[in-house]
């Protein structure tokens, strides 16, 4: 059968029928993009290697349907039918999957490797009858029975057939606006009260964490970062999710937008680079197309590039011989339990299979509860303590602090693109900001800031386009900057054998020795604290994705933490070789939330996080003091 695709997009009253030729390309840059000829790309997870990130390479091809013809059909042209299966079961037993969950919670989140990770398992079966005919019947059933989908689709490339109903837009570009759609938190319809789900701490924190992670991506692909709208409910036939929408203006080639947003934190984790390492370490097998995207690339009537790319979840892949795969994953956070995450994978697999007609379906509950004032109030309350910097529109120049205007700042990234969000905040305050990777800290003061793995090493061919590079390509004089920010990143700050920790430690030590202004954030703060003689401690309960109100030098501030380690201080003031240091510490356990001395400061929390309601105010207060080299008595507690 010739390659084709059936697409029903959110809000449409028809199905798009696409036909054409399928080609296989090695990289995103090679996806055809010609005006008047759309391309539908099926992008596997292994393409994450283009960003220099780890993956188990299973050889899944990047296939492109180059559209030669297209037309619309009414919805009722695709009658529903069942997908009959046999020999069904998970590739990993519940016990095996539960063991992996426990390993990740203990060895990864517990040791500071990240805030959350998505680990998948695969439901496998054999499709009875012709695979493409069965997929068409399932597509019709999805159209008739599923709700709340972003795309309902069937894509047949000749080598595989994908059929599914994904709730989640990964990224889209239209009219110069880039949008993303973080979705997290899963409620099984009919399993209890929706209001209880909305008040569940674990579910709330899961959504906040993926919101932060996608804001990091938006900070790279949109000119001023992303603006947040929501939260909203995403109601499907069997499941209900919570979601936000992010939007920002951008001008990148859409293939670069795809690359810089590979892949959604809702199916990987955060911080994403280390999440990919953790996934490879614990899954130990390829993901195929799970967590990848479908991507429709085109142009609008004015010749501007367009992109519409949903995440490949809630999807069945069927091979020509009828082998069926339905990958499902669970998001592991500090509150997770093995039993709970095992149950979530069963819920998600059952939801997909019921929607496809492979197992009996339950009727959807009434939408009355979702529209109740109590539910709407619970949703709205989620924004009460979030950072308005990311929720409100910002007029240029409105936030500039006179003492910062025109000063230069270099942010050293410790493998956590929170630094891209921090860069937008510092620019808003008036600083001229350059972002460099931690590898630049190991080189001379006059250094070329290169990513840890170049595009050539990642297999990306030259395209002739100006591709996005958050680190730049110019000579960067790190030590000559007015201000250096030793940024956040995963890992154990006490591991002196780790090249990243050694490089960050050398950088912080050099700034202290030369008495040059320094701000240290999270990992950088831990390294600064250790150089000042404070002891580092791994928390029994990680502070990953946790918002707290703390006392910062006499002022109550609500800030967001992503850390498994903390520095401990015996007192609120210490004498060090670099001057007297003030310590903002937790009275319960002596953990250091922040410190400041003449020309330097450190914060354990993330002022740039959406969880840090008062993060921008903290930066506006601390940075002029750091640059002046004087702690202001007016702000002492």
N, C-alpha and C positions, 0 to 999 in steps of 0.2 A: 504494500500500500504506500502511496506517495506521502511524503511528510505534510503534516497539517497541524493547525492549532485552533482550538475553540476557546474563546475568552469571554467571560462575562465580568465586567468591571463594576465596581461599586456604584450603584445608582442608575445603571444603564437599563433600558427596557428591551435590549436585544443582545444577541451573541455575535461577537466578531468571529468570522471564519477566515482564517489565513492559510494560504497554500504557497509553496515555493520549494526552494532547494536548500538542503542542509549541508553546511560546510563545517569542518572542524578547524579551530584556530588555536594557537598555543597560548595567547595572552589577550588581555582585555584590549590592548591597543590595536589588536588585529580584528576586532569586531567591526564588520562593515557598517559604515554610517554614511549613507548617500541620501541626498534630498529626494523625496518622492518614492523612496523604497525602504520601508521599515525593516528592521531586523529584530527578531525575537531570539535572545541569547539564553541558553540554559547553562548557568554558571555553577560548576561544582565547588565544593568546599576547598579542594586542593589548590584553588587559585589564590588562597590566602598567602601562598609562598611568594606571590608578586610583591607583597609588602615586606618580605624578609622574615615572615613569621613561620614557626614550626607547624608541620602537619605530617600525618602519615600519608604518603603519596600512593593512592590506590589507582592512579592512572585514569580516573573518570574524565572524559573529554569535555572540553568547552565547545558545545555544539550551537550553531547559529542557523536559524531558519531565516533565510533571506527571502522576504515576501515578494512573490511575483503577482499575486492576485489576492483580493480581499473583498468581502461583502458582509452584509448583516443578515441574520436570520432571527425570526421571532423566538421567544423563549420556549413556546410550546412545540417548536420544531424538534425538540430533543426530549422525547418521552422518558420518564424515569423507569429504571429497571434495577434488579438486584445484581450484585457482584457475588457470585457463588465461589466459595473457597474451601480448601481442604488442607490437611496436614499443617494446621496453624499452631504457632507458639512463638515465644520470645527466643532470640538467639542467646541471651544470657538469662539464667534462672534468677528468681527473686533473690536467692541467697547470694549469688555471684554479684548481682547489681548492688545489693545492700552492702556488701563488703567494699566495693569501689566507693560508694557514698561515704562510708565511715573513713576510708583511707584519705579521701579528699578533705573531709572536715578536719581530720586530725593533722595530716601532714602538709596540707596546702593552706587552707584558711587559718588553721591554728598556728602556722609558722610564718604568717605575713606575706604569703605569695599572692594574695588577692582577696577581694571582697565576696565574689560569687563566681561559680563555675557551673556550666551546663554539661552534664554527662548524659549520653544517649544510649539507648538500647533499641533493637530492631525487632518488630513483630514480622514474622515471615510466614508465608503460606503459598499454596499453589492455586492459581486461578483456573476454574473449570470452564472449558470452552475457549473460543477465540479471544485472545487478550485484548485486541483493539475493540471488538464488539462489546466485550464486558466493560471496558473503560468508558465507551460511549453511553452504555446503560447507566453506569455509576455517575457519569457527568450529568445526565438528565435527572437522576435522583438528587444530586447535590443542588441543582437549580431549583428543584421543587421543594426540598425539605430543609436545606441549610439557610441560615440567616446570619447577618452581621459579617459577611465575608468581604474582603477587599478585592480579591480575584477568585472566581471559580473557573477552573481551566482544565483542559485536556491538551496535552502536547505530545504528538507522535513524531519522532525523528527518524523512524526506521530501525534504529538500534534499541530504542526504549520508548515506553509510553508513561507519561506522568499525568495523574489525574488527582485533583485535590480542590480544597476550598480553604485558602489561607486567610486568616483574619488580618494579617499585618503587612502594611506598606513598609518596606525597608527604606527606600529613598525614591523621591520623584523630583523632576525638574520640569517646570512649565512657567512661561511668562517671566523668566528670570528669577523665580522663587524656588529654592530647594526646600524640600520638606522631608521630615522623618517622623516615625510613629512608634515610639517605644510602648510596648504592651507587656504587662507582667501581672502576676496574681491570677490564680485560677480557682473559680468556684464551680463545683459540679451542680448544675441546675437541679433543684428538688432535694438537695442534700441537707438543707437547713435554712437558716435565715440569711438573706443577702446582707442585711445590715451587720450581722456578726462578722461575716467575711470582710466587709469594708473597714471594720474596726480591728481586725487581726494585725498585730504588730509585724509578724513575719511577712504578710502579704503587702503591707504598706511599705516596708523597707525594701522588698524586692523591686517594687515599681520605682522608688526613689533611686535605687542604685542603677537601674538600666536607664533612667532619665539622665542621671549624671554622665553615664558612659556615652550615650548618644549626643549629649551636649558637647562632649569632647570632640566627637566626629564633626558636628556642625561647626565647631570652632575652627576646624581646618578647611571645610568646604564652603562656608558662608563668610562673607566679608566682615561681618560684625558678630559672628556667632549666631546661635539660634535663640529665638524667642519662644517661650513656652505657653501653650494653651491647654486647658483642661484642668483637672482630669475628667475623663468620661468613662462610661461603661461601654464595653464591647460585648454585646449579647449574641451568642450563637445558640444553636438548637440544644446542645448538650452542655455547653460551658459558658461562663460569663467571665470576662477579663476586665481589668482596668487599664487605661491608656492615657497618654499625653500626645499632643501634636507639637512638633517643632518646625519653625519656619525661619528662613533667612535668605537674603539676596546673595547670589553668587554668579560667577561668570566662567567657571571652569568647564572644560570639555566634559561631557557627561560620562565618558569612559574613565576619566580621572576621578569624578565624583564616585563612581562605582568602586574604584580601587581604594580610595581613601576611606571608604565606609565598609570595607570588607572586615568582618561580617557583623551582623547585629549582636549586641551583647546579650540579648534575650536568648540566643542560641549558642553563645560562646562563653562570656563572662567578663570580668573586669579586674584589673586593667587588661585590655584585650591581648596585648602582645604576650604577656605571661600566661593568660588564659589559654592561648593556643599551645604553649608548652605543656601546661597541665593536662589539656585534652589529649595531646599526643602521648603523654606519659601514662595516663590511666586508661584510655580507650584502646590504645595499641592496635588500632585498625582504622582504615579509611572511613570517611563519612559519606562517600558518594556525593549525592546532591543535597543531602540533609544539611541545613543551615546555609546553603547557598541561596541564589536568587534566580528567578526569571527576570529578564530585563527587556522591555520593549523600547528600542531606541528609534527616534524619528526626528522630524522637523515640523514646526508649526507653519502657518500660512505666511509668516514673515521671515521664514528661513532660520529661525532660532532652533537650536537643538532641544529636544524633549526626551524625557526618560520617565519610565514608570516601572518600578522594580519591587515586586512583593517577595517576601521571604518564603523559601521552600520548606514550609512546615504544613502539617495536616495534609500530607500528600502521600499517595501510594505510587510506587514505581513498579512497573510491570515489564518484565523482559519478554522478548519474542517467544520464548518457550513457556511462558505463563508463571514464572517465579515472581512472587509479589513481596515487596519490602515496604513496611510502614515504620520509619524511624520516629521515635518520640524521645524527648529529653525532659529532665527535671532540673530546676535551678537550685543549686546547693548554696545555702547561706549559713551564717553562724547558728541560726535557730533550727536548722534542718535536722531531721532524724532519718535513719535508713528506712524505717517502716513507712514514714510519711512520703518519702520520695519514690519508693517502690509503688505505693498506692497511686501516686500522681501519674506515673507512666502507664499504669493500667487504665486510669481514667481517660488519659489522652488517647491511647490506642483504641479504647472502646468507643470514644466519641468519633474518631475518624472512621472506624469500621462500620459503626451504626449509620453515620451519614452517607457512607458509600453503599449501604444496603447489604453489607456482608454479615452483620449480626442484627438482632432485633433492636428496634429503636424505642425510646421512651418519648411520650409527648412532651413538648416544651411547656414549661410553666408559664403562667400569665405574666405579662410585663407590668402588672399593677405595682408590685413591690418596688421595682426599679424606678418608677416614676413618683414614688411617695416623697413627701417633703423631708422625711427623716433620712432617706437614702441620699437625696440630693444635698442635704445639709452635710452629711458625712463625707461626701465627695468634696464639696467646697472647702470643708475644714482642713483637708489635706494640704492646702496651700498656705494656711495661716502662718506657719513658721518657716516657709521657704524664702530663698533670697529673691528679693524683688528685682535685682539686677537682671535676672533671666526671665522674669515674668512680665516686666513692663517695657514699653518702648523707651528708647534712650535718645535724647536730643544730643547731637555732637557738642562736645565741650561743656556739657552741663555738670559733669562730675569732676572736672579738672581741679586738682589741689595745687595752689600756687607754688609751693615749695618743690613740686615734682615736675612741673611743666618743662619739657625740653631736656630733662636729664636722661641719660642712657642706662638701660638695664639689659643684662644678659641672663636668660633663664637656662639653667642646665637641667635637661630632662633625664630623670633616672628610670626611664621606660614606663612612664605613666603620662598619657596625653592629657591629664588634668592640666598640664603645663600650657596647653593651647588655650584652655579656658582662662587660666591665670594671666596669660598674655593679653587677652581682651580686657580684663579688668584693669591691668596696669596701664594699658593704652588709654582707657577711659579716664584714668586718674591723671594722665598727661605725660607719662613716660614714653620714650622711644625704645621699643622692645625688640630684642633679637632672641630667637630660640635656638639652642644647640643641643645635640645629644651628649650623653655623659662621656662618650668616647673622646669628645673634644677636650675634656678636662685632663686627659692623659698626654696631650700634645703641648707644644710650646704656646706661649701667650699669643703669638701670631699664628693662628691655626685655621685651616680650612675645615669648616664644620660639615662633616659628611655623616649621613645616617650609618648605623651599625652595619648595614648590609646595603651595598649600592644596588641601583636598579639593574645594572648589567649582571651582577651576581644573582639577582632574583629572576633573571631570564626575561627581563623586559626589554624589548627592542627599542631603538630610537624611533620616535614618531614624527619629529619635526615640530612638535607642539611644545608650548611652555607648560610643563607639567607642574602640579603643586608640589612644593617641597617645604614642609614646615620648618626645616632647619636652615634653609637658604644654601647658597653656594659661594657666598662671598667670604673674604678673609674676615675673621672675627677676633678682635683683641679682647679676650675675656677679662684679663686682669686690668685692662685699661678702662673698662666700663665704670660708670659712676656707681652702679649697684650690680651685684651678682646675686642671683637667687639660686640656691642649691635646692633643686626640686624634689618632688616625690617619686616613689618607685617601689616595686615589690622587693621582697627579700629580707635577709637577716642583716641588720646594720653592723653586727659584731663579727661578721664573717670576713676577716681581713684577707683571706685567700681569694675572695671573689673579686675579679678585676673591676667590676662596677663599684663595689664598696671602696676598694683601694683608690680608685680615681676620684670618687666623690670626697673621700676623706682628705686626699691631697689638696683638692681644690679648697675645701673649707679651711684647712690648716694654713694654706697660703694666704687667703684673705685675712685671717686672723693675724698672721705674722706680719703682714704688711699694713695692718690697721686700715683696711679698705672696706667700705660698706658691704654688708652681707645680710641677706634674709634667707633663712633656712626653713623649708616646709616639709613636714612629715618625715620622710626618710632623711632629708637634709638636716632637719631639726635633731633627729636622733644622733646623727653623726656629730653635729655641733655640740650637743650635750655631752657626748662621750669625750670629746676633745677638751671640754671644760672640766672634766673629772667626774662627771655624774655616771652612775651605774645604769646600764640598760637592762630591762626586764621584759620577758615575754609574758603577756597577759594570759591569765587562766581562761578568761572569756574575751575573745577578740572584739575590738571596737571597729568592726567592719560595717560601714553604712549606718553609723549610729550618730544621731543628733543629740547634743546635750547643751544645757545652759551652764556655763562655768564662770568663775570669777577671774577676770583678766585684769590684774593690777588695779583692783578696786571697782571695776565696772562689770556688771553682769552681761555676758554675751552668749548668744545661741550660735553654736558652730557645729560642723559635721566632721566626724572622724572616720578614717579608713586606715586602721592600723592594728597590728597584733603585738607591737612592741611599744614600750614607753620608757622614758628616762625617769629615774627616781631621785628626788632631792630631799635631804634631811632638813633643809631650812628654806625660808623665803628669800634670803639674800646670801650670796657667797662671794668671797674674794677669790679671784683667779688671776693667772698671769696676764690676762687681757683686760683687767679692771673688775670693778664690782658689778655683779650680775644680779638682777632681780628675777625671781622665780614666781610664776603663777602656777601653783600646784594644787592638787586635789587633797583636801584635808583628810579624806578617808584612807587613801593609800599612798600619798606622797608622789603620785604620778605628775610629771611636769606637763602642763598644758601649753605653756609658753615661757620664754625667757627673753631678757633684753639686757644689753650691756652697751658700752660706748662704741657705737658704730656697727652693732650687729644685733640681730633678733632671731628667734626661732619660734615656730608655732607647730605643735603636734597635729593640729587639725588642718583641714583644707579650706582656706578662706574663699576659694573659687567655687566650691561645691554648691549645688543648689540647696543642700542641707544647711548651709551656713547663712542663716538669716542676716547675721551681723558681720559677715566676712569682709565686705567692702569697707565698712566702717573701721574694722580692725586694721586693714591695710592703710587706709587714709590717715590713721593715727600713728601707726608704727613707722611707716616709711620715711616721713620727714625727720623723725628722731634718728633713724639709722643713718640717713644721708648727712645729717648735721653732726653726728657723732656724740650727741648729747641726749640723755634721757630727760624728758620734760617733767619737772616736779609737779606740774599742774595735773598730770595724769596718774601720779602715784597713788596707790591705795593706802 
